[in-house]
């Protein structure tokens, strides 16, 4: 909507623009001193030779041999020869305007209008507070779209009191708008709009109230982007009844907006959009009869759409989205024959779509998305909207789309895009196949069955098709010949569909850029014809039952392919060595049956950020080539047959971006090098985010991915969280030696799992520095010594497992350590203190008081005797069962009981993440 508003503003500005056509030159010669002043200005200002194609320097034609009244951009009085107008807009002018023009341009006291818009002029009005104000007769001043700075001088308004048109939009000025602006009582048009988020201009309550009261001739008022949060909204009641154009887009208005403003008799344009704290109601009666543009998007307007809305017979653009309206959309659109754009998304509307909307033959854009509309939209209804270009009815879960059943070939002559996702569509709308539709989104619906070859024919203009999250079972042919995006993920497609459809050579191979068919039931091999899609940038075949080897010819795609996702299939054989010219960003080959070595050419994928080779049968040492991937952020080699020590080369390589590493479930051995952890800069400092919320953003769309983490025997998928998760999992290997102190320098680490290795020595005291740590598993090693008291500083720690080591001494207390239970410490016979039942012996101090007595009705037995009687038999049974459990893993039911508590805690923590 913002772009439409801008276009309309510019069109309306043309009616009073300072860039009016210059009439034929005067027959009088221009006055010599004025020609000299213009030439002096030309020589004092610079030209930016790099400006756009539509811009050129009008001053280049200025020279002494030609009468200055004939110079481009100059207008002279036909009787006196005085220069009265200058249009130097889009002239590539650069430099400090106010300083350089001090003794030249500003000496032209007869100038009535001056247009310097769309240049590169800079400086502040405070550099020379008197120069510009010599233009006492100036009527029109346009300084829009320059690079000025500083605040607006109050003298600008107090001296140029004859101004009728003032445009200071996007000038770069900032700060409080001086109250003296209310002195410009002759103003007809005022534009002070701001077009970015770095320049802050404000109107205080008194200043705007004075403006509203004094500028009685005002017709056009544009304050887009000006902070008006301090303005009392009742001040708008003082605006002149002559006002035609009011644009307050993104002005941070706060409070209840007066309904009477909508009723100004001459108002044609009003835009209050993007003021979150603005509230109000649309008027029930007496709208301004000439209203053509109504914008109140992203505000807090409430109530019903009044029936009187149907009286706005001149309305062209209506934007009501993201408000707190209620009830049904009234069926009052029959007389709104000029309406071209209607947007009512996210408005809490319910019920059916009024039938009169489908009679709006001038309508080009209709957006009723994200409501609770119901009913059926059929092909006959849509066919009446002969001017419609964009239709968005998505996110209305009770709304369906269907054919009228009369087998008419609908043309939809102008329709380009249809958004009908997250509704109740049950059948593929083949009636669009003869249209010129370019974009069709039917994702998250109830479409079942298949798409026949007949239904897939046509669609000649279709470029993007989204059918994900439906219940499609078969596909005889991909719809469309010119597709660039085809998204079929999360359906019930089954069988060798890839081979069947690709053999038909649709779509045109050179055009397709994104192909997603993940999470279906596809079988068979990947046909080599897929390699003809040489423009492919995203290929996602994951979560199917595809088999065979990965085609070698996929290397043909390496120059464009950003994402290759083949995870969770049944691919076998070796990973092809096809990455010589790769631009891959994400590569997922995990959860297949791949074997052999990591291909050497992967070292050329210098843009790679995520590499997931987990859960295969790869047999290799740690791949040295990974040291040559400077952008790598996520590395997963889990559950393979990697073996041997981590090489010294990886310790000295560039792994500064790495923030998630998973080497678990392999046969890595040897000690961990301290330099390895010193190079993990992303874990030592603030995390480097891949993208917000763990997605890949491509061409206006979001592509989500996931990775898995494991603790104990529980494997959990992290969906859309890889960008905010920093972890290291080296569990279930044969690493040995002491845990390096440098691990404690990984300040951003959130999960650390070193369990089931052969680590010895103490837990490093530096672990107390891991202030972001939320899960720590050091179980099933040979660690000894005391638990460092520094670890009580880990206030985010939710999951702790130190079981099955040789730790001894008292368990620290305080903060999170007061929340952990016995399971966190079991198998460390030397530990004592809460939560364990074993008390710590305080040697050298007074003996503890006598044990308490357990009293019953019939007897009094000392508590210590009860404990010892159970202890004698319990030790024998406990040690026996413990030895059996942790050497054989049986009985499984008892192992599960012991592990269940820790698994539950870790799972709950991951879900919260």
TAFENGI-V51604 format. One record per residue. N is the residue number from 1. PHI is phi as a letter, one per 20 degrees, with the letter a starting at -180 (999 if undefined). OMEGA is omega in degrees with one decimal (NA if undefined). Layout:
BEGIN
n->[N/N]
phi->[PHI/PHI]
omega->[OMEGA/OMEGA]
END
This chain:
BEGIN
n->[1/2/3/4/5/6/7/8/9/10/11/12/13/14/15/16/17/18/19/20/21/22/23/24/25/26/27/28/29/30/31/32/33/34/35/36/37/38/39/40/41/42/43/44/45/46/47/48/49/50/51/52/53/54/55/56/57/58/59/60/61/62/63/64/65/66/67/68/69/70/71/72/73/74/75/76/77/78/79/80/81/82/83/84/85/86/87/88/89/90/91/92/93/94/95/96/97/98/99/100/101/102/103/104/105/106/107/108/109/110/111/112/113/114/115/116/117/118/119/120/121/122/123/124/125/126/127/128/129/130/131/132/133/134/135/136/137/138/139/140/141/142/143/144/145/146/147/148/149/150/151/152/153/154/155/156/157/158/159/160/161/162/163/164/165/166/167/168/169/170/171/172/173/174/175/176/177/178/179/180/181/182/183/184/185/186/187/188/189/190/191/192/193/194/195/196/197/198/199/200/201/202/203/204/205/206/207/208/209/210/211/212/213/214/215/216/217/218/219/220/221/222/223/224/225/226/227/228/229/230/231/232/233/234/235/236/237/238/239/240/241/242/243/244/245/246/247/248/249/250/251/252/253/254/255/256/257/258/259/260/261/262/263/264/265/266/267/268/269/270/271/272/273/274/275/276/277/278/279/280/281/282/283/284/285/286/287/288/289/290/291/292/293/294/295/296/297/298/299/300/301/302/303/304/305/306/307/308/309/310/311/312/313/314/315/316/317/318/319/320/321/322/323/324/325/326/327/328/329/330/331/332/333/334/335/336/337/338/339/340/341/342/343/344/345/346/347/348/349/350/351/352/353/354/355/356/357/358/359/360/361/362/363/364/365/366/367/368/369/370/371/372/373/374/375/376/377/378/379/380/381/382/383/384/385/386/387/388/389/390/391/392/393/394/395/396/397/398/399/400/401/402/403/404/405/406/407/408/409/410/411/412/413/414/415/416/417/418/419/420/421/422/423/424/425/426/427/428/429/430/431/432/433/434/435/436/437/438/439/440/441/442/443/444/445/446/447/448/449/450/451/452/453/454/455/456/457/458/459/460/461/462/463/464/465/466/467/468/469/470/471/472/473/474/475/476/477/478/479/480/481/482/483/484/485/486/487/488/489/490/491/492/493/494/495/496/497/498/499/500/501/502/503/504/505/506/507/508/509/510/511/512/513/514/515/516/517/518/519/520/521/522/523/524/525/526/527/528/529/530/531/532/533/534/535/536/537/538/539/540/541/542/543/544/545/546/547/548/549/550/551/552/553/554/555/556/557/558/559/560/561/562/563/564/565/566/567/568/569/570/571/572/573/574/575/576/577/578/579/580/581/582/583/584/585/586/587/588/589/590/591/592/593/594/595/596/597/598/599/600/601/602/603/604/605/606/607/608/609/610/611/612/613/614/615/616/617/618/619/620/621/622/623/624/625/626/627/628/629/630/631/632/633/634/635/636/637/638/639/640/641/642/643/644/645/646/647/648/649/650/651/652/653/654/655/656/657/658/659/660/661/662/663/664/665/666/667/668/669/670/671/672/673/674/675/676/677/678/679/680/681/682/683/684/685/686/687/688/689/690/691/692/693/694/695/696/697/698/699/700/701/702/703/704/705/706/707/708/709/710/711/712/713/714/715/716/717/718/719/720/721/722/723/724/725/726/727/728/729/730/731/732/733/734/735/736/737/738/739/740/741/742/743/744/745/746/747/748/749/750/751/752/753/754/755/756/757/758/759/760/761/762/763/764/765/766/767/768/769/770/771/772/773/774/775/776/777/778/779/780/781/782/783/784/785/786/787/788/789/790/791/792/793/794/795/796/797/798/799/800/801/802/803/804/805/806/807/808/809/810/811/812/813/814/815/816/817/818/819/820/821/822/823/824/825/826/827/828/829/830/831/832/833/834/835/836/837/838/839/840/841/842/843/844/845/846/847/848/849/850/851/852/853/854/855/856/857/858/859/860/861/862/863/864/865/866/867/868/869/870/871/872/873/874/875/876/877/878/879/880/881/882/883/884/885/886/887/888/889/890/891/892/893/894/895/896/897/898/899/900/901/902/903/904/905/906/907/908/909/910/911/912/913]
phi->[999/g/f/f/g/f/f/f/g/f/f/f/f/f/f/c/f/f/e/f/f/f/f/g/f/f/f/e/f/f/f/g/f/f/f/f/f/f/f/f/f/g/f/e/d/e/d/e/f/e/f/f/f/e/d/b/e/f/f/f/e/f/b/f/f/c/g/f/f/e/f/f/n/d/c/d/f/f/e/e/n/f/f/d/b/c/d/d/f/l/d/m/f/b/o/e/f/f/f/f/e/g/d/c/g/f/e/e/f/e/f/d/c/b/c/d/f/l/c/c/f/c/o/c/f/e/f/b/f/d/f/f/e/f/f/f/e/f/d/c/c/c/d/f/l/c/d/f/b/n/e/f/f/f/f/g/e/f/e/e/f/e/f/d/c/c/c/d/f/l/e/n/f/b/n/f/f/g/f/f/f/f/f/e/f/e/f/d/c/c/c/d/f/d/d/b/e/d/d/d/d/c/d/e/f/f/f/f/f/f/f/f/e/e/e/f/d/f/d/c/c/c/c/g/n/f/f/d/f/e/f/f/f/f/f/f/f/e/f/f/f/e/f/d/c/c/c/c/f/l/d/l/f/c/p/e/e/f/f/f/f/f/e/g/f/d/f/d/b/b/c/d/f/m/c/g/e/e/c/q/c/f/f/f/b/l/f/f/f/e/f/d/c/c/c/c/f/l/c/c/f/c/n/e/f/f/g/f/g/f/e/e/f/d/f/d/c/c/c/d/f/l/c/d/f/b/m/e/f/f/e/c/e/f/e/e/f/e/f/d/c/c/c/c/f/l/d/m/f/c/n/f/f/g/f/f/f/f/d/e/f/e/f/d/c/c/c/c/f/l/c/c/f/c/o/c/d/d/f/f/g/f/f/f/e/f/d/f/d/c/c/c/d/f/l/c/f/d/d/c/c/b/e/f/n/d/l/e/e/f/e/l/g/d/f/d/c/c/d/c/e/l/c/c/f/d/c/f/f/f/f/e/f/e/e/d/g/d/c/c/d/c/f/l/c/c/f/c/m/c/d/f/f/f/f/e/f/n/l/f/e/f/d/c/c/c/c/f/l/c/c/f/d/b/b/e/a/f/f/n/d/d/f/d/c/c/d/c/f/m/c/d/f/b/n/e/f/g/f/f/f/f/f/e/l/c/f/g/g/f/e/f/d/c/c/c/c/f/l/c/c/f/c/n/e/e/f/f/f/f/f/f/e/f/e/f/d/c/c/c/d/f/l/c/c/f/c/n/e/f/g/f/f/f/f/f/e/f/f/c/f/e/c/c/c/d/f/l/c/c/f/c/n/e/f/f/e/c/d/f/d/f/d/g/d/c/c/d/c/f/l/c/c/f/c/n/d/f/f/f/f/f/f/e/e/f/e/f/d/c/c/c/d/f/l/c/c/f/c/a/f/g/f/g/f/f/f/d/d/f/e/f/d/c/c/c/d/g/l/c/c/f/b/n/f/f/f/f/f/f/f/d/e/e/d/f/e/f/c/b/c/c/d/f/m/c/c/f/b/n/f/e/f/f/f/g/f/f/e/e/f/f/e/e/c/f/g/e/e/f/a/f/m/m/c/d/e/c/l/n/c/d/d/e/b/b/c/d/c/c/c/l/d/d/d/c/e/e/e/m/c/f/f/d/d/d/b/b/c/d/f/l/c/c/f/c/n/e/f/f/g/f/g/f/e/e/f/e/f/d/c/c/c/d/f/l/c/c/f/c/n/e/f/g/f/f/f/f/e/e/f/e/f/d/b/c/c/d/f/l/c/c/f/c/n/e/f/g/f/f/f/f/f/e/f/e/f/d/c/c/c/d/f/l/c/c/f/b/n/f/f/f/c/o/l/f/f/f/d/e/d/g/g/f/c/f/n/d/f/e/f/b/n/g/e/f/f/f/e/e/e/e/f/n/c/g/f/f/f/g/f/f/d/e/d/c/f/e/b/c/d/g/f/f/f/f/f/f/f/f/f/g/f/f/f/f/f/f/f/f/f/f/f/f/f/e/d/d/m/c/f/f/f/f/f/f/f/f/e/f/f/f/f/f/f/f/f/f/f/f/f/f/f]
omega->[-177.1/-179.7/178.1/179.0/-177.7/179.1/-178.7/178.2/-179.1/179.4/179.4/178.9/-179.4/-177.9/179.3/-175.1/176.6/-178.1/-179.3/-178.1/-179.7/-178.3/-179.4/-175.7/179.6/175.9/178.8/171.4/-179.9/-178.2/-174.5/-175.9/177.7/174.7/178.4/179.2/178.9/178.8/177.4/176.2/179.2/-176.4/-176.5/-178.0/-178.5/178.8/176.4/-175.3/-178.0/-176.4/-169.4/-177.1/-176.8/-176.5/176.1/-176.8/177.9/-178.2/-179.8/-179.0/-177.7/172.5/-171.9/-175.5/-178.1/178.1/-173.5/177.3/177.3/-179.6/-179.9/178.6/-177.4/177.2/-179.4/172.8/-174.1/-179.4/-172.9/-176.4/178.1/173.1/-177.8/-179.2/178.4/175.3/178.8/177.4/178.0/-177.3/176.8/-178.8/178.9/-178.9/-179.1/-172.3/-172.4/-179.9/-173.8/-175.3/-171.4/-172.9/-176.2/-173.5/-175.5/175.6/178.6/-172.1/-175.9/-177.2/179.9/175.4/-174.3/-179.4/177.4/-174.9/176.6/172.3/-178.2/-177.4/-179.4/-177.6/-176.6/176.9/-179.2/179.6/177.9/-169.4/-176.4/-171.0/-175.2/-172.7/172.6/178.6/-174.9/-179.3/-175.9/179.7/-175.7/179.4/179.9/177.1/-172.0/173.8/170.4/-174.9/178.1/176.2/-178.8/179.5/177.4/179.5/178.2/179.9/176.4/-178.8/-176.4/-179.0/-175.8/-173.6/-179.8/-176.6/172.2/-180.0/179.8/179.2/176.5/-178.5/175.5/179.9/-174.8/175.9/-178.8/177.8/-177.4/175.7/-175.4/178.2/-177.9/177.5/179.6/177.0/-177.9/-172.2/179.4/-175.4/172.1/-176.5/179.8/178.1/177.9/-170.6/178.9/-173.3/178.0/-176.8/-178.5/177.5/-174.9/176.3/-175.5/171.7/175.2/-174.3/-178.1/-178.1/-179.4/179.4/177.6/178.1/-176.4/-177.7/-169.1/-176.4/-172.7/-179.9/-172.9/176.9/-176.7/178.3/-178.1/-178.3/-177.3/175.4/177.2/179.4/-179.5/-176.4/179.3/-176.9/173.8/-169.8/175.3/176.2/-179.1/177.2/-179.7/179.1/-177.8/178.4/178.4/-175.6/-179.9/-169.7/-179.3/-179.6/-178.4/-177.7/176.6/-177.5/177.1/176.2/-173.0/177.2/-177.4/-177.0/-177.7/179.0/-175.9/-179.3/177.5/-174.8/176.3/-166.6/-176.4/-174.4/177.4/-172.8/173.6/179.8/179.3/-168.9/175.0/166.1/-170.7/-175.1/179.9/179.5/177.5/178.7/171.4/-175.5/179.2/-178.6/169.0/171.0/169.3/-170.0/-177.4/-174.8/-179.3/-177.1/177.9/179.6/175.6/-177.2/175.5/173.7/-179.8/179.3/-171.8/174.1/-178.6/167.5/-172.5/176.3/-179.0/176.2/179.6/178.4/-178.3/-171.9/178.8/-176.1/-179.7/-177.6/178.8/-178.8/-176.1/-169.7/172.6/173.7/-175.3/177.5/-178.6/176.7/-178.0/171.3/-175.6/-179.4/-173.5/-172.0/-174.6/-177.5/-176.7/-171.6/-179.8/-175.4/-179.1/-176.8/179.0/180.0/179.2/-179.4/176.8/-176.7/-179.0/178.6/178.7/178.2/-176.8/172.7/-178.3/-178.2/-178.2/177.5/-177.5/174.5/-176.5/-173.1/178.6/-174.0/177.9/-178.7/179.4/-179.8/176.9/-173.6/172.9/170.9/173.3/178.5/-177.1/179.2/-174.5/172.7/-177.4/-173.5/178.0/178.2/-176.6/-176.0/178.9/-180.0/-171.0/179.1/-172.3/178.0/-176.5/-179.9/178.1/176.5/-174.7/178.1/167.7/-167.5/-178.8/-175.7/-179.1/179.5/-175.0/175.6/178.1/174.5/-178.7/174.0/176.5/174.9/-178.3/-178.2/-174.7/-163.5/-176.1/-174.3/-177.4/-176.8/177.7/175.6/-178.6/-178.9/176.4/175.4/179.9/178.2/-175.4/-177.7/178.9/-173.7/-177.9/-179.4/175.4/-167.8/177.8/-179.5/175.7/-176.7/179.9/-174.5/-179.9/179.5/178.1/-177.8/177.4/176.0/-177.3/-177.9/-177.7/-179.5/-176.0/173.4/-176.2/177.8/178.7/-179.6/-178.3/179.7/-175.7/177.8/-169.8/-177.6/-173.2/-179.0/-178.8/-178.6/-178.4/-178.8/-176.3/176.5/170.6/179.8/178.1/-179.5/-177.7/-177.7/-178.0/-178.0/175.0/179.0/172.4/178.2/-171.7/-176.0/169.0/178.6/174.6/-176.3/-178.6/-173.0/177.2/170.5/177.7/-179.5/-176.5/178.3/-176.8/-175.9/-178.3/-178.8/-177.8/-174.8/-177.7/177.7/-179.8/177.5/172.6/-6.2/178.4/-170.4/-173.4/-174.2/-172.5/-179.2/-179.2/178.9/-178.1/179.1/-178.0/174.3/172.9/-179.9/-177.3/177.2/177.8/-179.2/171.4/-175.9/-179.0/179.8/176.7/-179.2/175.4/178.8/-170.3/177.8/-173.8/178.8/174.0/174.5/-178.4/177.0/-170.5/173.9/173.1/176.7/178.2/-175.3/-177.3/-179.0/175.2/-174.4/176.9/-174.1/175.6/174.5/176.7/-176.9/-166.8/-176.3/179.5/-170.8/178.0/-176.4/171.4/-177.3/179.7/-173.5/173.6/171.3/178.2/178.8/-178.7/-179.0/-176.9/171.2/-176.3/-178.5/-166.4/-169.9/-174.1/-178.4/-169.4/170.8/-177.1/173.5/179.8/177.7/179.5/176.5/-173.9/176.6/170.2/177.3/-178.5/-177.1/179.1/-174.4/170.6/-173.4/-178.0/-175.8/178.9/177.3/179.6/-177.5/-173.1/176.5/-173.3/177.7/178.8/175.4/-179.0/177.4/-173.4/174.9/171.2/178.4/-180.0/-179.9/-172.8/165.7/179.0/-172.8/179.4/-175.0/-178.9/177.7/-178.2/-179.9/-172.1/-177.5/-173.1/-179.1/-179.4/179.2/-178.7/177.7/-170.8/171.5/170.7/179.2/174.7/-173.1/177.4/-178.7/170.6/-173.1/177.2/-176.6/179.9/179.4/-177.7/-175.3/-178.8/177.0/-172.1/-177.4/-173.8/-179.6/171.8/179.9/-178.6/177.9/-172.0/173.6/175.3/180.0/175.1/-175.4/178.1/-177.9/174.4/-178.2/-179.1/-177.9/178.7/-177.3/176.8/-179.0/-177.4/-173.3/-178.2/176.9/-179.5/-176.4/179.4/-176.5/173.7/-176.1/177.7/174.9/178.7/172.8/172.2/177.4/173.8/-176.4/-176.6/171.1/176.6/-179.4/-179.4/176.7/-174.9/176.9/-176.2/170.5/-178.5/171.5/-176.2/165.4/-172.1/178.9/-176.8/179.3/-173.8/179.9/174.2/-178.3/176.7/179.6/-177.6/-178.8/-175.9/-175.2/179.9/-172.2/174.0/-179.1/178.2/-173.0/175.5/172.6/178.6/175.8/-176.9/-178.4/-178.6/174.3/-175.8/175.3/-176.5/176.0/179.5/176.5/-179.1/-167.5/-178.8/-175.0/179.6/176.5/177.2/-179.2/177.6/-173.9/176.3/171.1/-180.0/179.7/179.9/177.7/-175.3/168.1/-176.5/176.2/-179.4/176.4/176.6/178.6/-175.3/-170.1/179.2/-172.5/179.8/178.9/-179.0/178.9/177.1/-172.5/173.7/169.7/177.5/-179.2/-179.0/-177.9/-177.3/171.8/-175.6/178.3/179.2/-176.8/176.5/176.9/-178.1/-171.7/177.1/-174.9/-179.1/-178.2/179.7/176.6/176.5/-172.4/174.6/170.7/-180.0/-177.9/179.6/178.5/-176.9/175.4/-178.9/178.7/178.6/178.8/-174.4/-178.4/175.8/-177.9/-175.4/-176.8/-174.4/-175.0/-179.2/-171.5/-172.7/178.9/173.6/-169.3/-178.6/179.3/179.3/-179.5/-177.8/10.4/-179.8/177.4/-179.6/178.7/177.2/179.8/178.5/-178.4/176.8/-179.9/-177.8/178.1/177.9/179.9/-177.8/-179.1/-179.8/-177.2/174.8/-175.5/171.7/-179.8/-171.5/-173.0/173.0/-178.6/177.1/-175.6/-177.1/177.7/177.4/179.9/-175.7/178.2/177.9/-175.5/-176.8/-180.0/-176.9/-179.6/-178.2/-178.6/-176.8/-179.7/179.6/-179.9/-179.2/179.9/-179.9/-176.5/-168.5/170.9/-177.9/-176.0/-179.4/-1.0/-174.0/-177.3/-179.3/175.5/-179.6/-179.8/-177.1/-175.0/-170.8/-178.2/-180.0/178.5/-179.2/-179.5/-178.5/179.3/179.7/179.3/179.9/-179.7/177.2/177.4/NA]
END
